[in-house]
């Protein structure tokens, strides 16, 4: 199939708009119109992974972490980033990254950690704002149902677990067609009064083009009167981190043992234990220190994440237990998650996990 078929599906689940400003998710190397036959999934895209893809005949690598975070000014192979990009281009291997946009959906990276720990009743720890727009449009009563249906079909009208949501107010509009107009109702040069409905719907910002195209196609007027507003409302299904509940509270020692087993980590760095049972668990794959305040306010007994520095451990102040499991360890199940996502949608397409351990951190014991 074409590369764009796969990436479009991935981006329907984890839109690029959901990534953080510093991130560089998306298609990094290759053409969207490239035909692909086999994909390799990895957490990181390293030279060893490229070599493996060449050996296995893969023409696309999907990694969680982007190989390119910042703009490259030269390609002479002096850094591992340059060498990876050069080798991928030389062997016609496309590179695609799905990073913080996958972190920021409920069924993404943090959802996989929660699944490993059997957390229940999970919710986003820090929901994202500025992801919704509102459309208000004025429609003749005779065509209100037609326009609503078109807006819903284009992706508008979803609020939480509800769909086909709209607000409607009846009234009348007035207009007078000028020279060169062909009014749907009324006559050119004469003021007309028409019974109309003001329809309001919310929609994800990244669906604006589709929603407006649906509106214009369904609306009978020559010139459509509408307004689009940017909303600051938080999206409760999109954002950083997750918090959930253990089915049965555990002692701190038993929870750390469970954490070590389920996340297959050799060592857990943690703050002083508080002598309290663990019931509410906050998680964030990768470097999640910025969410500590959210975890505390949400009543987390423990905050599972990685990449904590020495002085940052003091920030817990005895209000929760910070458990640093390691960056790779917290995100290692992302590879399996991506494999499952692709196989479910494209069951006959060839997709494989890398056999390379890309964790740059090694432990001596």
ChimeraX attribute file (.defattr): number of C-alpha atoms within 10 A of each C-alpha:
attribute: neighborCount
match mode: 1-to-1
recipient: residues
	/A:1	12
	/A:2	13
	/A:3	21
	/A:4	16
	/A:5	13
	/A:6	16
	/A:7	18
	/A:8	13
	/A:9	14
	/A:10	19
	/A:11	16
	/A:12	10
	/A:13	15
	/A:14	23
	/A:15	19
	/A:16	20
	/A:17	15
	/A:18	21
	/A:19	21
	/A:20	16
	/A:21	8
	/A:22	9
	/A:23	18
	/A:24	23
	/A:25	26
	/A:26	20
	/A:27	18
	/A:28	15
	/A:29	19
	/A:30	17
	/A:31	14
	/A:32	16
	/A:33	11
	/A:34	16
	/A:35	14
	/A:36	20
	/A:37	15
	/A:38	17
	/A:39	26
	/A:40	25
	/A:41	26
	/A:42	27
	/A:43	28
	/A:44	23
	/A:45	25
	/A:46	19
	/A:47	17
	/A:48	15
	/A:49	23
	/A:50	25
	/A:51	15
	/A:52	16
	/A:53	23
	/A:54	17
	/A:55	9
	/A:56	14
	/A:57	14
	/A:58	21
	/A:59	23
	/A:60	27
	/A:61	27
	/A:62	25
	/A:63	25
	/A:64	26
	/A:65	19
	/A:66	23
	/A:67	21
	/A:68	18
	/A:69	12
	/A:70	10
	/A:71	7
	/A:72	9
	/A:73	7
	/A:74	8
	/A:75	12
	/A:76	9
	/A:77	13
	/A:78	9
	/A:79	9
	/A:80	12
	/A:81	18
	/A:82	19
	/A:83	17
	/A:84	22
	/A:85	23
	/A:86	16
	/A:87	16
	/A:88	23
	/A:89	14
	/A:90	9
	/A:91	13
	/A:92	17
	/A:93	23
	/A:94	23
	/A:95	26
	/A:96	25
	/A:97	28
	/A:98	26
	/A:99	25
	/A:100	27
	/A:101	27
	/A:102	28
	/A:103	29
	/A:104	28
	/A:105	25
	/A:106	21
	/A:107	18
	/A:108	22
	/A:109	31
	/A:110	30
	/A:111	28
	/A:112	21
	/A:113	25
	/A:114	23
	/A:115	14
	/A:116	15
	/A:117	20
	/A:118	13
	/A:119	20
	/A:120	15
	/A:121	10
	/A:122	18
	/A:123	19
	/A:124	23
	/A:125	24
	/A:126	22
	/A:127	18
	/A:128	18
	/A:129	14
	/A:130	13
	/A:131	18
	/A:132	20
	/A:133	20
	/A:134	19
	/A:135	23
	/A:136	18
	/A:137	21
	/A:138	25
	/A:139	27
	/A:140	22
	/A:141	16
	/A:142	12
	/A:143	14
	/A:144	20
	/A:145	15
	/A:146	15
	/A:147	23
	/A:148	25
	/A:149	16
	/A:150	21
	/A:151	27
	/A:152	21
	/A:153	14
	/A:154	19
	/A:155	19
	/A:156	29
	/A:157	24
	/A:158	16
	/A:159	15
	/A:160	9
	/A:161	6
	/A:162	8
	/A:163	12
	/A:164	16
	/A:165	14
	/A:166	18
	/A:167	12
	/A:168	16
	/A:169	11
	/A:170	14
	/A:171	13
	/A:172	15
	/A:173	15
	/A:174	10
	/A:175	15
	/A:176	15
	/A:177	18
	/A:178	13
	/A:179	8
	/A:180	8
	/A:181	13
	/A:182	13
	/A:183	18
	/A:184	12
	/A:185	14
	/A:186	15
	/A:187	14
	/A:188	16
	/A:189	14
	/A:190	11
	/A:191	13
	/A:192	15
	/A:193	13
	/A:194	16
	/A:195	14
	/A:196	21
	/A:197	22
	/A:198	21
	/A:199	21
	/A:200	21
	/A:201	22
	/A:202	25
	/A:203	22
	/A:204	19
	/A:205	18
	/A:206	16
	/A:207	14
	/A:208	19
	/A:209	11
	/A:210	14
	/A:211	21
	/A:212	17
	/A:213	13
	/A:214	20
	/A:215	23
	/A:216	16
	/A:217	11
	/A:218	18
	/A:219	20
	/A:220	18
	/A:221	16
	/A:222	12
	/A:223	11
	/A:224	13
	/A:225	11
	/A:226	15
	/A:227	11
	/A:228	15
	/A:229	12
	/A:230	13
	/A:231	16
	/A:232	12
	/A:233	13
	/A:234	15
	/A:235	18
	/A:236	17
	/A:237	18
	/A:238	25
	/A:239	25
	/A:240	25
	/A:241	29
	/A:242	31
	/A:243	28
	/A:244	23
	/A:245	21
	/A:246	17
	/A:247	12
	/A:248	8
	/A:249	14
	/A:250	15
	/A:251	13
	/A:252	19
	/A:253	13
	/A:254	13
	/A:255	18
	/A:256	19
	/A:257	12
	/A:258	15
	/A:259	18
	/A:260	16
	/A:261	13
	/A:262	14
	/A:263	19
	/A:264	13
	/A:265	14
	/A:266	13
	/A:267	13
	/A:268	17
	/A:269	14
	/A:270	17
	/A:271	18
	/A:272	15
	/A:273	14
	/A:274	13
	/A:275	9
	/A:276	13
	/A:277	17
	/A:278	23
	/A:279	20
	/A:280	21
	/A:281	25
	/A:282	31
	/A:283	30
	/A:284	30
	/A:285	29
	/A:286	24
	/A:287	15
	/A:288	19
	/A:289	21
	/A:290	10
	/A:291	19
	/A:292	24
	/A:293	14
	/A:294	17
	/A:295	28
	/A:296	17
	/A:297	11
	/A:298	16
	/A:299	15
	/A:300	24
	/A:301	21
	/A:302	29
	/A:303	28
	/A:304	29
	/A:305	27
	/A:306	25
	/A:307	17
	/A:308	19
	/A:309	10
	/A:310	7
	/A:311	7
	/A:312	12
	/A:313	19
	/A:314	12
	/A:315	14
	/A:316	17
	/A:317	10
	/A:318	13
	/A:319	16
	/A:320	26
	/A:321	24
	/A:322	30
	/A:323	21
	/A:324	25
	/A:325	26
	/A:326	24
	/A:327	20
	/A:328	22
	/A:329	21
	/A:330	25
	/A:331	22
	/A:332	23
	/A:333	18
	/A:334	26
	/A:335	21
	/A:336	15
	/A:337	16
	/A:338	24
	/A:339	19
	/A:340	14
	/A:341	14
	/A:342	18
	/A:343	14
	/A:344	11
	/A:345	12
	/A:346	12
	/A:347	11
	/A:348	9
	/A:349	15
	/A:350	14
	/A:351	21
	/A:352	19
	/A:353	16
	/A:354	23
	/A:355	12
	/A:356	13
	/A:357	13
	/A:358	16
	/A:359	13
	/A:360	8
	/A:361	8
	/A:362	7
	/A:363	6
	/A:364	3
	/A:365	4
